[in-house]
Amino acid sequence: MLDDSRSPRPDDVITSSANPTIKLARSLHRRKARERERAVLVEGLRSIDAALSSGATPRAFLIDAAHSSELPASLIERYAQRARVLFVEHDLFLSATLTEHPQPVAAIVSMPNLPAVRDATLVLAIDGVRDPGNLGTMIRSAAAAGADAVVLLPGTADPFNPKAIRSTAGALFQIPIMRVGSIEFAVGRLFAQQPTVFVADANAERSYDEVDWNTPTVIVVGGEAFGVSKELRTYAGISVMIPIQPGVESLNAGVAASILLFEAVRHRRVVK
């Protein structure tokens, strides 16, 4: 049993950058490595807890040896029951993480492997959102609203970017996410019948609360700089806008997606 005063012995601490787990953690800073290894690096107590609570499978836990006393021994024991726990020399730990001032723990976890969706009723499609924090917020809102899946269209950031992972607060491991080349492919894969495709457009004539959301639905939200692509606007059935006060900048893409998702859920609840 560990106690709260226990510190790792010097010979228990990893000090070499050649250690295979350290090399893996550092490689996961890059998208190609994440895709090759089918693993991601999750940093900080809250993010790790959210990921584990959402069903993520840990491969290893890294603990900053210089600050290990800040972590309860009971927590380290719980980690040890799930996967290997490695105490890492402070500077080496910093090199393995990406947060500027990280908490003293990080985890390597497997990418989620959620069941495929075949008969969706509500899907969020994200077109060209490049900010990983914004993307994470949108994924979190989609999971919270009970959407069936999130579709990532070309130009959209990597959902397994560490900043995106933090923003999802564990939702990344709760909702299926698929990267596709076109909305047509996603519709064919996810829906049993042709859905209504709603595009968020600040210049649309119809307000989001004036349409019928009670059918199989795809909500398409684009990046703040350019919005939804012309091809998607042509494909869409309906464009909707969210009324805001004159002189106010357009809404953040994550906020816009959240409003539309929860309006769809509210409308369906009221209609029932």
C-alpha positions as CSV (number, residue, x, y, z in Angstrom):
1,M,0.0,0.0,0.0
2,L,1.1,3.5,-0.7
3,D,0.7,6.4,1.7
4,D,0.5,10.2,0.9
5,S,4.0,10.8,2.1
6,R,5.6,8.2,-0.2
7,S,8.0,9.4,-2.9
8,P,9.5,7.3,-5.6
9,R,13.0,6.0,-4.9
10,P,15.7,7.4,-7.3
11,D,16.0,4.1,-9.0
12,D,12.2,4.1,-9.6
13,V,12.3,7.3,-11.6
14,I,12.6,7.3,-15.4
15,T,15.4,9.7,-16.4
16,S,16.1,8.6,-20.0
17,S,14.3,10.0,-23.1
18,A,15.0,6.6,-24.7
19,N,12.4,4.9,-22.5
20,P,9.8,3.4,-24.8
21,T,6.8,4.9,-23.0
22,I,8.4,8.3,-23.0
23,K,9.1,8.0,-26.7
24,L,5.5,7.0,-27.3
25,A,4.1,9.9,-25.3
26,R,6.3,12.4,-27.1
27,S,5.4,11.0,-30.5
28,L,1.7,11.5,-29.7
29,H,2.3,15.2,-30.0
30,R,2.0,14.6,-33.7
31,R,-1.2,13.7,-35.5
32,K,0.4,11.0,-37.7
33,A,1.7,9.2,-34.7
34,R,-1.7,9.4,-33.0
35,E,-3.3,7.8,-36.0
36,R,-0.6,5.2,-36.3
37,E,-0.7,4.2,-32.7
38,R,-4.4,4.7,-32.2
39,A,-3.6,6.4,-29.0
40,V,-3.8,9.9,-27.5
41,L,-2.1,11.8,-24.6
42,V,-4.5,13.1,-22.0
43,E,-3.1,15.6,-19.5
44,G,-4.4,16.7,-16.0
45,L,-6.5,15.1,-13.3
46,R,-9.8,16.4,-14.6
47,S,-9.3,15.3,-18.2
48,I,-8.0,11.9,-17.2
49,D,-10.9,11.3,-14.9
50,A,-13.4,12.4,-17.6
51,A,-11.8,10.1,-20.1
52,L,-11.7,7.1,-17.8
53,S,-15.3,7.7,-16.6
54,S,-16.3,7.8,-20.3
55,G,-14.8,4.4,-21.0
56,A,-11.3,5.2,-22.3
57,T,-8.8,2.4,-22.0
58,P,-5.5,3.6,-20.4
59,R,-2.2,2.2,-21.6
60,A,0.1,4.0,-19.1
61,F,0.1,6.8,-16.6
62,L,3.0,9.2,-16.3
63,I,3.6,11.0,-13.0
64,D,6.0,13.9,-12.5
65,A,8.3,12.5,-9.8
66,A,9.1,16.0,-8.5
67,H,5.5,16.6,-7.7
68,S,4.2,13.1,-7.0
69,S,3.4,14.0,-3.4
70,E,0.6,16.3,-4.7
71,L,-1.3,13.3,-5.8
72,P,-3.2,11.1,-3.2
73,A,-1.7,7.7,-2.9
74,S,-5.2,6.2,-3.3
75,L,-5.4,7.8,-6.7
76,I,-2.0,6.4,-7.8
77,E,-3.2,3.0,-6.6
78,R,-6.4,3.2,-8.6
79,Y,-4.3,4.1,-11.7
80,A,-2.0,1.2,-11.0
81,Q,-5.0,-1.2,-11.1
82,R,-5.8,0.0,-14.6
83,A,-2.4,0.3,-16.3
84,R,1.3,0.9,-15.7
85,V,2.3,3.9,-13.6
86,L,5.6,5.5,-14.4
87,F,7.3,8.1,-12.2
88,V,9.2,10.5,-14.6
89,E,12.0,13.0,-13.9
90,H,10.6,16.5,-13.9
91,D,12.2,17.9,-17.1
92,L,11.6,14.7,-18.9
93,F,7.9,14.8,-17.9
94,L,7.6,18.4,-19.2
95,S,9.1,17.2,-22.5
96,A,6.5,14.5,-22.8
97,T,3.5,16.8,-22.2
98,L,2.2,19.8,-24.2
99,T,0.5,22.0,-21.6
100,E,2.6,25.0,-20.6
101,H,2.2,24.4,-16.9
102,P,1.0,20.8,-16.6
103,Q,-0.5,19.1,-13.6
104,P,1.8,16.3,-12.5
105,V,0.0,13.5,-14.3
106,A,-0.7,12.4,-17.9
107,A,-2.1,9.3,-19.4
108,I,-1.7,7.5,-22.7
109,V,-5.1,6.1,-23.6
110,S,-6.4,4.2,-26.6
111,M,-8.5,6.1,-29.1
112,P,-12.2,5.3,-28.7
113,N,-13.7,2.5,-30.7
114,L,-17.5,3.2,-30.6
115,P,-20.1,1.2,-32.4
116,A,-21.0,2.4,-35.9
117,V,-24.2,4.5,-36.3
118,R,-26.7,3.1,-38.9
119,D,-30.0,4.9,-38.2
120,A,-29.2,8.4,-37.0
121,T,-31.7,11.1,-36.2
122,L,-29.4,14.0,-35.2
123,V,-25.8,14.6,-36.4
124,L,-23.5,17.5,-36.2
125,A,-21.3,18.1,-39.2
126,I,-18.3,20.5,-38.8
127,D,-16.9,22.2,-41.8
128,G,-13.5,23.8,-41.7
129,V,-13.3,24.6,-38.0
130,R,-9.6,24.9,-37.5
131,D,-9.4,25.9,-33.8
132,P,-9.1,22.7,-31.7
133,G,-10.6,24.3,-28.6
134,N,-13.6,25.3,-30.6
135,L,-13.9,21.9,-32.1
136,G,-13.7,20.3,-28.6
137,T,-16.6,22.5,-27.4
138,M,-18.7,21.5,-30.4
139,I,-18.1,17.8,-29.7
140,R,-18.9,18.2,-26.1
141,S,-22.2,20.0,-26.9
142,A,-23.1,17.3,-29.4
143,A,-22.6,14.6,-26.8
144,A,-24.5,16.6,-24.2
145,A,-27.4,17.1,-26.6
146,G,-27.6,13.4,-27.3
147,A,-26.6,13.6,-31.0
148,D,-25.8,10.3,-32.7
149,A,-22.5,11.3,-34.2
150,V,-20.2,14.1,-35.2
151,V,-18.9,14.4,-38.7
152,L,-15.7,16.2,-39.5
153,L,-15.5,17.6,-43.0
154,P,-12.3,18.6,-44.8
155,G,-10.3,21.4,-43.2
156,T,-11.5,20.6,-39.7
157,A,-9.0,20.3,-36.9
158,D,-7.9,17.0,-35.3
159,P,-10.3,16.1,-32.5
160,F,-7.4,14.3,-30.8
161,N,-5.3,17.4,-30.5
162,P,-4.5,17.8,-26.8
163,K,-6.4,21.2,-26.7
164,A,-9.4,19.6,-28.3
165,I,-9.3,16.7,-25.9
166,R,-9.3,19.1,-22.9
167,S,-12.2,21.0,-24.4
168,T,-14.4,17.9,-24.9
169,A,-14.2,17.1,-21.1
170,G,-14.4,13.4,-21.8
171,A,-17.1,13.6,-24.5
172,L,-14.6,12.5,-27.1
173,F,-15.0,9.0,-25.7
174,Q,-18.8,9.1,-25.7
175,I,-19.9,10.0,-29.2
176,P,-18.9,8.5,-32.5
177,I,-16.7,10.8,-34.6
178,M,-16.0,10.3,-38.3
179,R,-13.8,12.2,-40.7
180,V,-15.3,12.2,-44.2
181,G,-14.6,13.8,-47.6
182,S,-18.2,14.8,-48.2
183,I,-21.5,15.3,-46.5
184,E,-23.1,12.9,-49.0
185,F,-20.9,10.1,-47.9
186,A,-21.8,10.8,-44.2
187,V,-25.5,10.9,-45.0
188,G,-25.3,7.6,-46.8
189,R,-23.4,5.9,-43.9
190,L,-25.4,7.3,-41.0
191,F,-29.0,7.7,-42.0
192,A,-31.6,5.1,-43.0
193,Q,-33.6,7.8,-44.8
194,Q,-32.6,11.2,-46.4
195,P,-32.3,13.7,-43.5
196,T,-32.9,17.4,-43.6
197,V,-29.6,19.3,-43.8
198,F,-29.6,22.6,-41.9
199,V,-26.7,25.0,-42.5
200,A,-25.9,27.7,-40.0
201,D,-25.7,30.9,-42.0
202,A,-25.6,34.4,-40.5
203,N,-27.2,35.8,-43.7
204,A,-30.0,33.3,-43.9
205,E,-33.6,34.6,-44.0
206,R,-35.1,32.0,-41.6
207,S,-34.4,32.0,-37.9
208,Y,-33.4,28.7,-36.3
209,D,-36.6,28.8,-34.2
210,E,-38.9,29.0,-37.2
211,V,-38.2,25.6,-38.7
212,D,-39.3,22.0,-38.0
213,W,-36.5,20.0,-36.3
214,N,-38.7,17.0,-35.9
215,T,-37.2,14.9,-38.7
216,P,-33.8,13.2,-39.1
217,T,-31.4,16.1,-39.1
218,V,-27.9,17.1,-40.0
219,I,-26.7,20.4,-38.5
220,V,-23.8,21.9,-40.5
221,V,-21.6,24.6,-38.8
222,G,-18.6,26.1,-40.5
223,G,-15.5,28.0,-39.3
224,E,-15.9,31.6,-38.2
225,A,-13.6,33.0,-40.9
226,F,-15.4,31.6,-44.0
227,G,-18.5,29.8,-42.8
228,V,-19.8,26.7,-44.6
229,S,-18.4,26.0,-48.0
230,K,-20.4,26.8,-51.2
231,E,-20.8,23.1,-52.0
232,L,-22.4,22.4,-48.7
233,R,-24.7,25.4,-49.0
234,T,-25.9,24.0,-52.4
235,Y,-26.4,20.6,-50.9
236,A,-28.3,21.9,-47.8
237,G,-32.0,21.8,-47.6
238,I,-32.4,24.8,-45.3
239,S,-30.2,27.6,-44.1
240,V,-30.9,29.1,-40.7
241,M,-29.5,32.1,-38.8
242,I,-29.4,32.9,-35.1
243,P,-30.7,36.4,-34.5
244,I,-28.2,38.6,-32.6
245,Q,-28.2,42.3,-31.7
246,P,-27.0,44.8,-34.4
247,G,-23.3,45.6,-34.2
248,V,-22.4,42.4,-32.4
249,E,-19.9,40.1,-34.1
250,S,-21.1,36.7,-35.4
251,L,-21.3,34.0,-32.8
252,N,-18.5,31.7,-32.0
253,A,-18.9,28.5,-34.0
254,G,-19.1,26.4,-30.8
255,V,-21.8,28.6,-29.4
256,A,-23.8,28.5,-32.6
257,A,-23.6,24.7,-32.8
258,S,-24.7,24.4,-29.2
259,I,-27.8,26.6,-29.7
260,L,-28.9,24.7,-32.8
261,L,-28.3,21.3,-31.2
262,F,-30.3,22.1,-28.2
263,E,-33.1,23.8,-30.2
264,A,-33.5,20.6,-32.2
265,V,-33.7,18.6,-28.9
266,R,-36.1,21.1,-27.3
267,H,-38.3,21.1,-30.4
268,R,-38.6,17.3,-30.5
269,R,-39.4,17.2,-26.8
270,V,-42.2,19.8,-27.1
271,V,-43.6,18.2,-30.2
272,K,-43.8,14.8,-28.5
